[in-house]
Amino acid sequence: MFRLPAALRKLLLPLNTNTNKTVSANKVQALYADVRRAFLGSVAREIQHQSRSQRQKTLDKKRVKILNVEIDNIDALDFLRQLKHGVVFTPNVDHVMKLQEDEEFVQAYRRADYKVCDSQILMYASKFLGTPLKAKISGSDLLPMFCQHHQHNEAIKIFMLGGAEGVAERARQNINAKLGREIIIQAHSPSFGFEQNKMECQEILEQIKHSGANVLVVGVGAPKQEKWIAQYRDCLPNIDIFLAVGAAIDFEAGNKPRAPRYISELGFEWLYRLLSEPNRLWKRYLLRDMPFVWMILQARFMQTKLEREQQPS
């Protein structure tokens, strides 16, 4: 049975309480306008939800599971062609390890529409487990690739959020200069710990809403950026695409060095970054992420054991 949404029932309450009174034409028109807006908004949200569910069903058929993380098995060009709406996360080894113990991060990941591989190590792991991924699409590559793909698409307008003070603005200027157009229309570097400041978050949301952007690029590090997007995506109906890109903003601004491509392709970008920022990254790479290798070996062992048990005797 159809039931009016709570918002509509609240708007219609004045009519229920004034059944024996005359209601002015202006009040009726205003009430009609409010009901129409609420109804259309409710329908739009339902269509958006159904669209997300349908996209999710389609993508589930093309995913590779590594431990408890499902990664879209798609090459870069097909991905960029498909990407019209949704949230994009870029899982790497550090994400996978955090997802073993951070339930809030797990919930944020479940809300993502796309999860594309951001690690040559995950590429190797997928082959070792017998389900090879087609391509590595790191956040650092995704940002420039996305901008290049939409270089002549005037409908794409990006708001960039991340980096230390002034870094996002430098990245905006650099990218726009390369492309020859203002694809990034506004950039903002939030304060440290901004995600815990609701007032600052609301100010950022208002900036994004009034910017005219329909794409939001967030580069404030994992799991902060993924959790922030999951928390506030529904507050930004003007944004069609959300990209969580990690250190990409720093790289595009020239604020941090990027590993040479051959090092990245060999799977040693983590070592290059560790040597570049040892004080910040040693715990991540040398303590938190090292058990990944053992966990993949265990997964392969269990997989082989199950396959043997299923073979006819």
C-alpha positions in Angstrom: 0.0 0.0 0.0 1.3 3.4 -0.9 2.2 5.6 2.0 3.0 9.3 1.8 6.5 10.2 2.8 6.9 11.8 6.2 7.8 15.2 4.5 4.6 15.2 2.5 2.4 14.3 5.5 4.0 17.1 7.5 3.3 19.6 4.7 -0.4 18.5 4.4 -0.9 18.8 8.2 -2.3 22.3 7.9 -5.2 21.1 5.7 -6.1 18.4 8.2 -6.2 20.8 11.1 -8.2 23.5 9.2 -11.0 21.4 7.7 -13.7 23.9 8.9 -11.8 27.0 8.1 -11.3 29.0 4.8 -7.9 28.6 3.4 -6.6 31.5 1.2 -5.7 30.9 -2.5 -2.1 32.1 -1.8 -1.8 29.6 1.0 -3.1 26.8 -1.2 -0.7 27.7 -4.0 2.2 27.9 -1.6 1.3 24.5 -0.1 1.0 23.0 -3.6 4.4 24.3 -4.5 5.9 22.8 -1.3 4.2 19.5 -1.8 5.3 19.4 -5.5 9.0 20.1 -4.5 8.9 17.5 -1.7 7.3 14.9 -4.0 9.7 15.5 -6.9 12.6 15.4 -4.5 11.4 12.1 -3.1 11.0 10.7 -6.6 14.4 11.9 -7.6 16.0 10.2 -4.6 14.2 7.0 -5.3 15.3 7.0 -8.9 18.9 7.7 -7.9 18.8 4.8 -5.4 17.4 2.5 -8.0 20.1 3.6 -10.5 22.8 3.0 -7.9 21.4 -0.5 -7.2 21.3 -1.3 -10.9 24.9 -0.1 -11.5 25.9 -2.2 -8.5 24.3 -5.4 -9.9 26.1 -4.8 -13.2 29.5 -4.2 -11.6 29.3 -7.2 -9.3 29.7 -9.4 -12.4 33.1 -7.9 -13.1 34.7 -7.8 -9.8 37.7 -9.6 -8.3 37.8 -10.3 -4.6 41.1 -9.9 -2.7 40.6 -10.9 1.0 37.4 -8.9 1.9 37.7 -6.3 -0.8 35.9 -6.5 -4.2 37.7 -4.6 -7.0 36.3 -3.7 -10.4 38.0 -5.7 -13.1 38.1 -3.1 -15.8 40.6 -1.3 -17.9 41.2 2.5 -17.7 39.5 3.5 -21.0 36.3 1.4 -20.4 36.2 2.8 -16.9 36.4 6.4 -18.0 33.7 5.8 -20.6 31.4 4.2 -18.1 31.9 6.7 -15.3 28.9 9.1 -15.5 27.7 9.0 -11.8 28.9 7.5 -8.6 31.6 7.3 -5.9 35.1 6.1 -6.9 37.6 4.6 -4.4 41.0 3.3 -5.3 42.0 0.4 -3.0 45.6 -0.4 -2.4 47.4 -2.7 0.2 47.0 -0.1 2.9 43.3 0.2 2.3 42.9 -3.6 2.4 44.7 -3.8 5.7 42.7 -1.0 7.2 39.5 -2.7 6.0 40.4 -5.7 8.2 39.7 -3.8 11.4 38.0 -0.4 10.7 34.2 -1.1 10.5 33.4 2.6 9.6 35.8 2.3 6.7 34.1 -1.0 5.6 30.7 0.7 5.6 32.1 3.6 3.5 33.5 1.1 1.0 30.2 -0.6 0.7 28.7 2.7 -0.4 31.2 3.1 -3.2 30.0 2.5 -6.8 33.4 1.8 -8.2 36.6 0.4 -6.6 39.5 0.4 -9.0 43.0 -1.1 -8.3 45.6 1.4 -7.0 48.5 -1.0 -6.5 50.8 -3.2 -8.5 51.0 -5.4 -5.4 47.3 -6.1 -5.7 47.7 -6.8 -9.4 50.3 -9.5 -8.4 48.1 -10.8 -5.7 45.1 -11.1 -8.0 47.2 -13.2 -10.4 48.5 -15.4 -7.6 44.9 -16.0 -6.5 44.0 -17.0 -10.0 41.7 -14.0 -10.8 44.0 -11.4 -12.5 42.9 -7.8 -12.6 43.0 -6.1 -16.0 44.6 -2.8 -15.0 46.0 -0.6 -12.3 44.2 2.7 -12.0 45.7 4.5 -9.1 44.3 7.7 -7.6 47.5 9.5 -8.7 46.8 8.4 -12.3 43.0 8.7 -12.1 43.0 12.5 -11.5 45.0 13.5 -14.6 43.4 10.7 -16.7 39.9 11.9 -15.8 40.8 15.5 -16.6 42.4 14.6 -19.9 39.5 12.4 -20.9 37.1 15.4 -20.3 39.4 18.0 -21.7 36.8 19.1 -24.3 33.7 18.2 -22.3 32.5 21.6 -21.1 29.8 19.8 -19.0 32.5 18.6 -16.6 33.3 21.1 -13.8 35.5 20.0 -10.9 35.8 21.1 -7.3 39.1 20.0 -5.7 39.3 19.5 -1.9 42.6 18.6 -0.2 46.2 19.3 0.4 47.9 21.7 2.7 47.2 25.4 2.5 47.6 26.6 -1.1 48.4 23.2 -2.5 45.0 22.5 -4.1 45.0 25.9 -5.7 48.4 25.2 -7.3 47.2 21.9 -8.5 44.1 23.6 -10.0 46.3 26.1 -11.8 48.7 23.5 -13.1 46.0 21.1 -14.4 44.0 23.9 -16.0 47.1 25.3 -17.7 47.9 21.8 -19.1 44.4 21.4 -20.5 43.9 24.9 -21.8 40.6 25.3 -20.0 39.1 25.9 -16.5 38.1 22.3 -15.9 38.7 22.7 -12.2 36.6 25.7 -11.3 37.4 25.9 -7.6 39.9 24.4 -5.1 40.0 24.4 -1.3 42.6 23.2 1.2 40.8 22.3 4.5 42.4 22.7 7.9 44.0 19.7 9.6 41.3 17.7 11.4 38.5 19.4 9.4 36.5 16.3 9.3 35.8 16.5 13.0 34.6 20.1 12.8 31.0 20.1 11.7 30.9 23.9 11.2 33.9 23.7 8.8 32.4 20.8 7.0 29.1 22.7 6.5 31.1 25.7 5.1 32.9 23.4 2.7 29.6 21.8 1.6 28.2 25.3 0.9 31.2 26.2 -1.1 30.8 23.0 -3.2 27.1 23.6 -3.7 27.6 27.2 -4.9 30.6 26.5 -7.1 28.7 25.1 -10.0 30.8 21.9 -10.0 29.4 18.5 -10.8 32.5 16.5 -9.9 34.2 16.5 -6.5 37.8 15.4 -6.1 38.9 14.7 -2.5 42.5 14.1 -1.6 42.9 14.1 2.1 44.3 10.6 2.7 42.6 7.3 3.6 40.4 6.4 5.3 39.5 10.1 6.0 38.5 10.9 2.4 36.4 7.8 1.9 34.6 8.3 5.2 34.0 12.0 4.5 32.5 11.2 1.1 30.3 8.5 2.5 29.0 10.8 5.2 28.3 13.8 3.0 27.5 12.5 -0.5 23.8 12.8 0.1 24.2 16.5 1.0 25.6 17.3 -2.4 22.9 16.5 -5.0 24.7 18.7 -7.5 27.7 16.3 -7.6 27.5 13.5 -10.0 30.9 12.0 -9.5 33.0 11.7 -6.4 36.7 10.8 -6.8 38.9 9.8 -3.7 42.4 10.3 -5.0 44.8 10.3 -2.1 48.1 12.1 -2.7 47.2 13.0 -6.4 46.6 16.7 -5.5 50.1 17.0 -3.9 51.6 15.3 -7.0 49.8 17.6 -9.4 50.8 20.7 -7.4 54.4 19.6 -7.5 54.4 19.4 -3.7 55.6 15.8 -3.5 57.7 13.7 -5.9 56.0 10.9 -7.8 57.9 7.6 -8.4 59.1 7.1 -12.0 56.7 4.9 -14.0 59.1 2.0 -14.3 59.3 1.8 -10.5 55.6 1.9 -10.1 55.1 -0.8 -12.8 57.5 -3.1 -10.9 55.5 -2.7 -7.7 58.1 -0.6 -5.8 56.3 2.7 -5.6 55.7 2.1 -1.9 59.5 1.8 -1.4 60.0 5.1 -3.3 57.5 6.9 -1.2 58.9 5.4 2.0 62.4 6.7 1.1 60.8 10.1 0.2 58.8 10.4 3.5 60.3 7.9 6.0 59.1 9.7 9.2 55.5 9.7 8.0 55.2 6.4 6.1 57.5 3.9 7.9 54.7 2.5 10.2 52.3 2.2 7.3 54.6 0.2 5.0 56.9 -1.6 7.5 54.4 -2.5 10.3 50.7 -2.2 9.2 51.0 -3.4 5.6 53.5 -6.2 5.9 51.0 -8.9 7.1 49.3 -8.6 3.7 51.7 -11.1 2.1 51.0 -13.7 4.8 47.3 -13.2 4.5 47.4 -13.7 0.7 49.4 -16.9 1.2 46.8 -18.1 3.6 44.0 -17.2 1.2 45.7 -19.2 -1.6 46.3 -22.2 0.7 42.6 -22.2 1.7 41.6 -21.8 -2.0 43.8 -24.8 -3.0 42.5 -26.9 -0.2 38.8 -26.2 -1.1 39.5 -27.0 -4.8 41.0 -30.4 -3.8 38.1 -31.2 -1.5 35.6 -30.5 -4.3 37.4 -32.8 -6.8 35.7 -36.2 -7.3 37.5 -39.0 -5.6 
